[in-house]
């Protein structure tokens, strides 16, 4: 029942102990609805270590089982930032399965940005076709930039410098500049 899962998701921030256990039991193990996944992710945020990991794995499995690409992408993006590192490769593969839906790919990958190793961030940006040329690509760049090391930021900056379109280059530089060291922010914006 979607209204039950929605209510659970709204109540879980105020729940503890027995209430959390009861809320978790209220989400049927066979429920692969978007609402159930939202309830599971809300519960997972409040649970300790092993219980949290089990609930996150359950939510990820349920998200993978959703039929309908749009709903599946939304569910995968909702659980993405909570995944244990051993599931990030599976989540990236799931994102890539949305061949013709760059928006879905971007939403999932953006949710994974805090979990990805630094060297993987640039690979994910390059895997999305010309990411700065679309609103979804800019969203991905915005999600990833705060997690990049200064050296990686320089690599992305060089990549952005090669964009042919001045407008898109300026937009990408505006995304990069706030994450650059203070003394380099003005110089980064001047490259536009």
Secondary structure as UniProt FT lines:
FT   HELIX           2..11
FT   HELIX           12..14
FT   HELIX           18..26
FT   TURN            29..30
FT   HELIX           34..44
FT   TURN            45..46
FT   HELIX           49..65
FT   HELIX           69..80
FT   TURN            81..82
FT   HELIX           85..87
FT   HELIX           88..96
FT   TURN            99..100
FT   HELIX           102..112
FT   HELIX           113..115
FT   HELIX           118..127
FT   TURN            129..130
FT   HELIX           131..133
FT   HELIX           135..145
FT   TURN            146..147
FT   HELIX           150..161
FT   HELIX           166..177
FT   TURN            178..179
FT   HELIX           182..190
//
